[in-house]
């Protein structure tokens, strides 16, 4: 991913792989770079939120969940990450 710093898909996939092998601290910067190129991509945002959750970075999780709620309020991943019900997620967006 470092060889192609502007290749969004490679950044995302490298971040996902880092997360899968238990290296969330490496995943976060890769996923952030992917999001810089595609800020509305919920798949990338979801992955970054999960990485932040594994790291225990509540501020990062909260910020990204809010953005996910704005982009896809009823998406199951939003609810799974936040542990909220449909009503809670929709209420938070309103």
PyMOL commands that set and color helices and strands:
alter all, ss='L'
color gray80, all
select helices_A, chain A and resi 8-20+24-37+42-55+58-71+76-82+86-93
alter helices_A, ss='H'
color red, helices_A
deselect
rebuild
show_as cartoon
